[in-house]
Amino acid sequence: MELSNSIEPATNGDKSMSQEGYAVSSPPSEESSNVAWKRQVLDRFLGLKPAIAFGLTLQLSWEAAAAGFQAGLVNGGPAAIVWGMFLVGFGATAISISLGEMASITPTVGAQYRWTASYAPRVMSPNFWGLIQGWLTVFAWMATSAAASFLIAGLIMALIILNNLTYVPERWHATLLTWAVLLIPFAFNIFARKLLAPIEIVGGVMHIIFFVITVVTLCVTAPKSSAEFVFTQGDPGISGWNNAGISFSIGLLTSVFSIQGFDGVLHMSDEVKEAPKKVPQSMVWGTVMNSVVAFAFVVCLLFTIGDIDRVTSSATGYPIIEIYYQATNSKAWTTVLGLMIIVPGLVSLFSILASVSRLSWAFARDGGMPFSHFFAHVHPTLRIPLRSLGLVTAVVVILTLVNIGSTTAFYAILSLSTLTLYVSYMVPVLFFTLRKLSSRRPALGVWNVGRWGLPVNCFALVYGLYMIVFLPWPPMQPVDEENMNYSGPVLGFVLLLSLLDWFVSGRKRFSMVDRPGEWTVEHQREAQEEEQRSEKNE
């Protein structure tokens, strides 16, 4: 059965009508009981709590804000950081709700690229849209994997500099340290798959407890800024952008970087129990909780920022380390606070590798990449897509080699992650919204927001388009090779490669059909009835 067959217009046939006018699918017949979702390739072992913790630890919003908030200080000022985080929290939640509605209809590891193909207008074939979107999503997550590894390595180097002022960092040091950081979650993904659930729970607990410890420490020990500085201080005028609106929009990078990657749990859909309900729930709850703690953290951080000149010129290269040191006046305590970012960061990287390896596996399974048959393999005893995990890790290793030759080129590659992730969100949300507005409205899944769905989808589109417009803008004027934002050109290059792949071999190689382990809305009631029968028998 083609994937598009699971998305049907509301009719008077075998579908009943909801109050909002969307179709609700009938349960499958006895003849269809041998459906694809029963033939499981990966093991379903994640419940709702581990799935929510997965989203919490993968995003690590307040930790990401701590590591990258300097962009807002240069553009937009403190007000852009605070109110930008507020805006991004609502926008990211709207996007996650929109993706969640699609995930409840068809919770699939391929997520964005499969939904894009399913809801795409009849211009070019569905496979065309799916292949292009698949490459964008895979490249975005591989760049995210490299960025997360490099960021953790950078924080470790910053703590080394703090404790040893004679240390002179070299680019190759950062590359080797990134490899060492990457090795830990790589090994855990291979040998500790069955521990994924408890690891995520522990990571989620650390995420919250370390947040409380950090905020209390800063509030007790640091000098305090005024409320006027935190909530109303605008553009500092050092970026070269004279327009306050443009400067504010560019300064949102701190907030967007802090709350992204919420689709990570989607790519674990084959391993989440009751996926049509729990996958969207975990994604939305994870995004909301991360948005709240990120907003609280940046408010606290700006109230306790101390001497801004010392912060922005820190020898460690990370302003957050200087803020911690000014507050505590202790290298030991600053190191402890720094480790409260690094240790959850390793758990986050564990989640990222788990997610992107499943995504790459699903894309290969659909024939999306060269040597697809090889990378679509699932190890029979480890029960993970080991070859896809190796592919992702190898790509990250190769990308970090670029840093040895040119930091500018390496940052150009890393800049791909945020922009391309947002593009990967907006395309299926756009097509899904257009389908809702057409006569072929989709049958909603067991998780949806009812009549609020369409307004939320529209807000998500407006917000997402706004971010896509400003994410590629250079942070400084005049623009040179050092401060250029290369995310736009790199995205264009990836699109060009994707189009080239389609015309060379992708159109013959790539094909999407229902796969073992995937759900469609027609299968959901049968699964629920089967679960209820099992509970009664117990």
C-alpha positions in Angstrom: 0.0 0.0 0.0 1.4 3.4 -0.9 2.0 5.8 1.9 -0.3 8.4 0.3 -3.2 6.0 0.5 -3.3 6.5 4.3 -4.3 10.2 3.7 -7.8 10.4 2.4 -10.4 13.2 2.1 -13.3 13.2 4.4 -16.1 11.2 2.7 -19.3 9.4 3.6 -17.7 6.0 2.9 -16.0 4.0 5.6 -14.9 7.0 7.6 -17.0 8.9 10.2 -16.9 12.6 10.5 -15.5 14.5 13.5 -17.0 17.8 14.7 -14.2 19.7 12.9 -15.1 18.0 9.6 -12.0 15.7 9.5 -12.3 12.1 8.8 -11.8 9.5 11.5 -10.8 6.2 10.1 -12.7 3.0 10.8 -10.9 -0.1 12.2 -9.4 -2.4 9.6 -11.2 -5.6 8.6 -10.3 -9.1 9.7 -8.6 -9.7 6.4 -6.3 -6.8 7.0 -5.2 -7.9 10.5 -1.8 -9.0 9.1 -0.7 -5.3 8.8 2.7 -3.9 8.4 3.0 -2.4 11.9 2.9 -5.9 13.4 6.0 -7.0 11.6 8.4 -5.1 13.7 12.0 -4.5 12.6 13.2 -2.5 15.7 11.9 -3.2 19.3 9.3 -1.0 20.8 10.5 -0.5 24.4 10.2 3.3 25.1 7.2 4.5 27.2 6.0 8.0 27.6 8.4 9.1 30.4 11.6 8.0 28.6 10.3 9.5 25.3 9.6 12.9 27.0 13.1 12.6 28.7 14.5 11.9 25.2 13.2 15.2 24.0 14.4 17.0 27.1 17.9 15.7 26.9 18.3 16.0 23.1 17.4 19.7 23.1 19.1 20.7 26.3 17.7 24.2 26.0 19.2 26.1 28.9 22.6 24.4 28.4 22.5 25.4 24.7 21.5 29.0 25.7 24.4 29.1 28.2 26.9 28.0 25.5 25.7 30.2 22.7 24.0 33.3 24.2 26.7 35.7 23.0 25.0 36.1 19.6 22.2 38.0 21.3 24.6 40.3 23.1 26.1 41.4 19.8 22.7 41.8 18.0 19.6 43.0 19.7 21.0 43.1 23.2 19.5 41.6 26.4 15.9 42.4 25.3 16.4 40.3 22.2 17.6 37.4 24.3 14.7 37.5 26.8 11.8 38.3 24.5 13.4 36.3 21.7 13.3 33.2 23.9 9.7 34.0 24.7 8.8 34.2 21.0 10.8 31.1 20.0 9.2 29.1 22.8 5.8 29.7 21.3 6.9 29.3 17.8 8.7 26.0 18.4 5.7 24.7 20.3 3.5 25.6 17.4 5.8 23.7 15.0 6.0 20.7 17.3 2.2 20.6 17.6 1.9 20.7 13.8 4.5 17.9 13.4 2.7 16.1 16.2 -0.6 16.0 14.3 1.2 14.4 11.4 3.0 12.0 13.6 -0.2 10.8 15.1 -1.6 10.1 11.6 1.6 8.3 10.5 4.3 8.0 13.2 7.3 7.1 11.0 11.0 7.2 11.4 11.4 9.1 8.2 9.0 11.7 9.5 9.5 15.0 7.5 10.5 13.4 4.2 7.7 10.9 4.2 5.0 13.5 5.2 6.3 15.9 2.6 5.8 13.2 -0.1 2.5 12.3 1.3 1.0 15.8 1.4 2.8 17.3 -1.5 0.8 19.0 -4.3 0.7 17.1 -7.5 3.6 18.9 -9.0 6.4 16.5 -9.6 6.1 13.0 -8.1 5.8 12.4 -4.4 9.1 10.6 -4.6 10.8 13.8 -5.8 9.6 15.8 -2.8 10.5 12.9 -0.5 14.0 12.5 -1.8 14.9 16.2 -1.6 13.4 16.6 1.8 15.1 13.4 3.0 18.6 14.7 2.0 17.9 18.1 3.7 16.8 16.4 6.9 19.7 13.9 7.0 22.3 16.6 6.2 20.8 18.8 8.9 21.0 16.2 11.6 24.6 15.1 10.6 25.6 18.8 10.9 23.8 19.0 14.2 25.7 15.9 15.4 29.0 17.5 14.5 28.0 20.8 16.1 27.0 19.2 19.4 30.2 17.2 19.6 32.4 20.2 18.8 30.5 22.4 21.3 31.1 19.9 24.1 34.8 19.7 23.2 35.0 23.5 23.1 33.5 23.7 26.6 36.1 21.2 27.9 38.9 23.2 26.3 37.5 26.4 27.9 37.7 24.7 31.3 41.3 23.7 30.6 42.2 27.3 29.7 40.5 28.5 32.9 42.5 26.2 35.1 45.8 26.4 33.1 46.4 29.9 31.6 49.6 28.7 30.0 47.7 26.3 27.8 47.7 27.3 24.1 44.8 25.6 22.2 45.4 24.4 18.6 42.8 23.6 16.1 43.9 20.0 16.0 43.4 19.8 19.7 39.7 20.6 19.2 39.4 18.0 16.5 40.9 15.2 18.6 38.9 16.2 21.6 35.7 16.2 19.5 36.5 12.6 18.5 37.0 11.6 22.1 33.7 13.2 23.0 32.0 11.4 20.1 33.4 8.0 21.1 31.5 7.9 24.4 27.9 8.1 23.0 28.9 6.1 20.0 29.9 3.2 22.2 26.8 3.6 24.4 24.6 3.5 21.3 26.1 0.1 20.4 26.4 -1.7 23.7 23.8 0.0 25.9 20.7 0.2 23.7 18.6 -1.5 26.4 19.7 1.2 28.8 18.5 4.0 26.6 15.3 4.4 28.6 17.0 4.7 32.0 19.8 6.9 30.5 17.2 9.3 29.2 15.4 9.4 32.5 18.7 10.1 34.3 19.6 12.7 31.7 16.2 14.5 32.1 16.6 14.6 35.9 20.1 16.0 35.6 18.8 18.6 33.1 16.4 19.9 35.7 18.5 19.5 38.8 21.6 21.1 37.3 19.3 24.0 36.1 18.1 24.6 39.7 21.7 24.4 41.1 23.0 26.8 38.5 20.3 29.3 38.9 20.5 29.3 42.7 24.3 29.6 42.6 24.1 32.6 40.3 21.3 34.3 42.2 23.1 34.0 45.5 26.7 34.8 44.5 26.6 37.1 41.4 26.3 40.9 41.2 22.9 41.9 40.0 21.8 43.8 36.9 18.8 46.1 36.8 15.4 45.0 35.5 15.7 47.8 32.9 18.9 46.3 31.5 17.4 42.8 31.3 14.0 43.5 29.8 14.5 46.8 27.9 18.2 47.2 27.0 18.2 47.0 23.2 20.9 46.8 20.5 24.3 47.7 21.8 25.3 49.1 18.4 28.4 47.0 17.9 27.3 44.7 15.1 27.1 47.4 12.4 23.4 46.9 11.7 21.7 50.2 12.1 18.1 48.9 11.9 16.9 47.8 15.3 14.4 45.3 13.8 17.1 43.6 11.8 19.5 43.5 14.7 16.8 42.0 17.0 15.9 39.3 14.3 19.5 38.3 13.9 20.0 38.2 17.6 17.3 35.5 17.8 19.9 32.9 16.8 20.7 32.4 20.5 17.0 31.4 21.2 16.5 29.4 18.0 19.7 27.4 18.7 18.5 26.7 22.2 15.1 25.2 21.2 15.6 23.2 18.1 15.8 19.5 17.2 12.5 18.7 18.7 11.8 16.3 15.9 14.5 14.0 17.3 11.9 11.8 19.0 10.0 11.4 15.7 12.9 9.4 14.3 12.6 6.9 17.3 8.9 6.2 16.3 9.6 2.5 15.6 10.8 2.1 19.2 8.1 4.0 21.1 5.1 2.2 22.5 1.7 3.4 21.3 3.5 5.6 18.9 0.5 7.5 17.4 -0.2 9.0 20.9 3.0 9.0 22.8 5.4 10.3 20.0 3.5 13.6 19.6 2.9 13.9 23.3 6.6 13.5 24.1 7.7 15.9 21.4 5.3 18.7 22.5 5.8 18.2 26.2 9.6 18.2 25.7 9.4 21.4 23.7 7.2 23.2 26.2 9.4 22.2 29.2 12.6 23.1 27.4 11.1 26.5 26.4 10.1 27.3 30.0 13.5 26.4 31.6 15.4 28.2 28.8 13.4 31.4 29.3 13.9 31.3 33.1 17.6 30.6 32.6 18.3 33.6 30.3 16.4 35.9 32.6 18.6 34.7 35.5 21.7 34.9 33.4 21.2 38.5 32.4 20.4 39.5 35.9 23.7 38.0 37.0 25.9 38.7 34.0 28.4 40.9 35.8 31.0 42.9 33.8 29.9 42.6 30.1 33.2 43.7 28.7 35.0 40.9 30.6 32.3 38.4 29.6 32.5 39.1 25.9 36.3 39.1 25.8 36.8 36.0 27.9 40.1 34.2 27.2 38.2 30.9 27.3 36.2 31.8 24.3 32.9 31.0 26.1 31.3 33.9 28.0 29.3 31.6 30.2 32.6 30.4 31.8 33.5 34.0 32.7 30.0 34.6 34.1 30.4 31.6 36.4 33.9 32.7 37.4 32.8 36.3 38.2 29.9 35.0 40.3 31.8 32.3 42.3 35.3 33.8 42.2 36.4 30.1 42.3 37.9 28.1 39.5 36.9 24.9 41.1 33.2 25.9 41.4 33.3 27.3 37.9 34.5 23.9 36.7 31.7 22.1 38.5 29.1 24.4 36.9 30.8 23.9 33.6 30.5 20.2 34.0 26.8 20.6 34.7 26.6 21.6 31.0 29.1 19.1 29.6 27.7 15.9 31.3 24.1 16.4 30.1 25.6 17.3 26.8 27.0 13.8 26.5 23.6 12.4 27.2 22.2 14.7 24.5 24.8 13.5 22.0 23.8 10.0 22.9 20.2 10.9 22.0 21.2 12.7 18.8 23.2 9.8 17.5 20.4 7.4 18.3 17.9 9.6 16.4 20.0 10.4 13.3 21.1 6.8 12.9 17.5 5.7 12.8 16.7 8.6 10.3 19.6 7.6 8.1 18.6 3.9 8.3 15.0 4.8 7.3 16.2 6.9 4.4 18.4 4.1 3.2 15.6 1.6 3.6 13.6 3.7 1.1 16.5 3.8 -1.3 17.3 7.4 -0.5 21.1 7.1 -0.5 23.7 5.3 -2.5 24.5 1.8 -1.1 21.0 1.8 0.5 20.9 -1.9 0.8 24.0 -1.9 2.9 23.0 1.0 5.2 19.4 -0.3 5.7 20.7 -3.3 7.6 19.7 -3.9 11.2 22.1 -5.9 13.3 20.3 -9.1 14.3 21.6 -9.3 17.9 22.3 -5.6 18.8 18.9 -4.7 17.3 20.1 -1.3 16.1 21.0 0.1 12.6 24.7 -0.4 13.3 25.9 0.5 9.8 23.9 3.7 9.7 25.3 4.6 13.1 28.8 4.0 11.8 28.0 6.2 8.7 26.8 9.1 10.9 29.9 8.8 13.1 32.2 8.6 10.2 30.7 11.7 8.6 31.1 13.7 11.9 34.8 12.6 12.1 35.4 13.7 8.5 33.7 17.0 9.0 35.8 17.8 12.1 38.9 17.2 10.1 37.9 20.3 8.1 38.5 22.3 11.3 42.2 21.6 11.2 42.6 23.2 7.8 40.1 26.0 8.2 37.9 27.0 11.1 35.9 29.3 8.8 35.1 26.4 6.5 34.1 24.2 9.4 31.8 26.7 10.9 30.2 27.1 7.4 29.3 23.5 7.5 28.0 23.6 11.1 25.8 26.7 10.2 23.8 24.3 8.1 22.1 22.6 11.0 19.6 25.2 12.4 18.5 26.7 9.0 18.1 23.3 7.3 16.2 21.9 10.3 13.7 24.7 10.0 13.3 24.2 6.3 12.7 20.5 7.0 9.9 21.5 9.4 8.3 24.1 7.2 7.9 22.1 4.0 5.7 19.3 5.5 3.8 21.8 7.7 3.1 23.9 4.6 1.8 20.9 2.6 -0.2 19.6 5.6 -1.9 23.0 6.0 -2.7 23.3 2.3 -4.2 19.8 2.5 -6.4 20.9 5.4 -7.6 23.8 3.4 -8.4 21.7 0.4 -11.3 19.3 -0.2 -9.0 16.4 0.6 -8.7 17.0 4.3 -6.6 14.4 6.1 -8.0 12.0 8.7 -6.6 13.1 12.0 -4.9 10.7 14.4 -5.6 9.9 18.0 -3.6 12.9 19.1 -4.7 16.3 17.7 -5.7 19.8 18.9 -9.1 19.8 17.1 -10.4 23.1 15.8 -7.2 24.8 17.0 -5.1 22.8 14.6 -5.4 25.1 11.6 -4.6 28.3 13.4 -1.6 26.7 15.1 -0.4 25.4 11.7 -0.7 28.9 10.2 1.1 30.5 13.1 3.9 27.9 12.8 4.2 28.8 9.1 4.5 32.5 9.7 7.0 32.0 12.6 9.0 29.5 10.6 9.2 31.6 7.5 10.4 34.6 9.6 13.2 32.4 11.1 14.2 31.0 7.7 14.5 34.6 6.3 16.8 35.9 9.1 18.8 32.8 10.1 21.2 33.2 7.0 21.9 36.9 7.7 25.5 37.7 8.6 25.9 38.8 12.3 28.2 41.8 11.6 28.7 44.6 9.1 30.7 45.0 7.0 30.7 41.4 5.9 34.0 39.6 5.3 35.0 35.9 5.1 35.4 35.7 8.9 32.0 36.9 9.9 30.0 35.7 6.9 27.0 33.5 7.6 27.5 30.6 5.2 24.3 28.7 6.1 22.4 30.0 3.1 25.1 29.1 0.5 25.6 25.7 2.1 21.9 25.0 2.1 21.8 25.9 -1.6 24.7 23.5 -2.2 22.9 20.7 -0.4 19.8 21.4 -2.5 21.8 21.3 -5.7 23.4 18.0 -4.7 19.9 16.6 -3.9 18.5 17.7 -7.3 21.5 16.2 -9.0 21.0 12.9 -7.2 17.3 12.9 -8.2 18.1 13.3 -11.9 21.1 11.0 -12.0 19.8 8.0 -10.0 17.5 9.0 -7.2 14.3 8.9 -9.3 15.0 5.2 -10.1 16.3 4.2 -6.7 14.0 6.0 -4.2 10.6 4.6 -3.5 8.3 4.9 -0.5 5.9 2.2 0.5 4.5 1.2 3.9 7.4 -0.4 5.9 7.4 -2.9 8.8 6.9 -1.2 12.1 5.2 1.9 10.7 1.7 2.9 11.7 -1.1 4.4 9.6 -4.3 5.9 10.9 -6.2 2.8 9.6 -4.2 0.6 12.0 -4.5 2.7 15.2 -7.8 1.4 16.4 -6.8 -2.2 15.9 -3.7 -1.6 18.0 -5.8 0.0 20.8 -8.3 -2.8 20.8 -5.5 -5.3 20.9 -3.9 -3.5 23.8 -7.2 -3.4 25.7 -7.7 -7.1 25.2 -4.2 -7.8 26.5 -4.9 -5.7 29.6 -8.1 -7.6 30.3 -6.3 -10.9 29.9 -3.7 -9.8 32.4 
